[in-house]
Amino acid sequence: MRSIGIVTTSRADYAAYRPLLKALQADSNISVELYVSGMHLSPEFGLTVRSIEGDAFQITERIQMLLSSDTPEAIVKSMGLGLIGFGQAFSRHRPDILVVLGDRFEMLASALAALPFKIPLAHICGGGELTQGAIDDSLRHSITKLSHLHFTSTEEYARRVIQLGENPDRVFVSGEPALDNILTAPPLTSQELNRRFGIDVDSPFLLVTFHPVTLEYEQAEQQVDELLAALDQFRGRVIFTMPNADTAGRIIAAKMRQWVREHPELGVMVDNFGAEAYHSVLRRAVAVVGNSSSGLIEAPSFRVPTVNIGNRQDGRVRAANVIDVGCLRNDILSAIAKAASSGFRESLHSLVNPYASKTGSAVSTITNVLKRIDLGDSLVQKKFHNLRAP
């Protein structure tokens, strides 16, 4: 039996993992080891480990690492705690392959901890993607160089991974796994969403997620103030989701909560939807507003407009649903008005999501490789792949 380890640290990566976990769990020849850490274990960020428990996935290890602070020093200390915690976990459980996803600092800690144990790393939605406004860009490409198998969401991203010196035979264009089920899974009813979260999704609303731009964290307060000022002028209903546990994230969360208190007739903030409920809300939104990757990766599948603020997502592939805008209130307000217009929404009628699997299932591509790849020293011995001179 082959053991596959999965590292999950946030609600975002768990949404992508969920269909993969179901597929691996259903295979009698695979033993799944689930390592849960980061924001999942923090009450401040909604204690999202409960979503994992609710899905009946068995948790192998819980690695506590987040300090209750979001200063640069606290982030570094959290990374150090994560490195120690994952090292202790891997000394007790050594999976045949460890799957990591994306670009979080918590994920980098797990990848570094796996290195001395010679655990092969499979990186999903990693190197090749760009987010030039965030330290995530550096984290993502660091994880790529630590990894031995690469599953990218687009052909362009695959070419960039090879450009980084990775063996083309170990780079697979899978598509985005989070998209596998969202169009086929029945959405939760508006009554169920209201019962669980106290939200009204039958009337028009904006879905707002704004994370710290970690290379501009000193400007976080000013940037969120501009966003909230634009929402003041828009005067429409808003559903906020929590920002990530990044530098200055707590400033953003506090500002959003204050706005909700001052506008109880317009705003509500939800700490954690879970993947199923989030997609049920997303598909009903007038527009996604903020700087979350979900506006670029998931919203196109529902043909929902996205107002992408600032440069946190600079470098990512975009579909026609995305309206890029700066951080000034008047620009944001104009972009929201454009996104909410019937003409713009009608222009997305035949939109194709560039992150969707070309084979119809990202999960099938990933699981087939994880099940069949030869294990052993040859997998962890990496050679730099040189591109031919032009």
Secondary structure, 3 states (H helix, E strand, C coil): CEEEEEEECCHHHHHHHHHHHHHHHCCCCEEEEEEEEHHHHCHHHCCCHHHHHHCCCCCCEEECCCCCCCCHHHHHHHHHHHHHHHHHHHHHCCCCEEEEECCCHHHHHHHHHHHHHCCCEEEECCCCCCCCCCCHHHHHHHHHHHCCEEEECCHHHHHHHHHCCCCHHHEEECCCHHHCCCCCCCCCCHHHHHHHHCCCCCCCCEEEECCCCHHHHHHHHHHHHHHHHHHHHHCCCEEEECCCCCCCHHHHHHHHHHHHHHCCCCEEEECCCCHHHHHHHHCCCCEEEECCCHHHHCHHHHCCCEEEECCCCCCCCCCCCEEEECCCHHHHHHHHHHHHCHHHHHCCCCCCCCCCCCCCCHHHHHHHHHHHCCCCHHHHCCCCCCCCCC
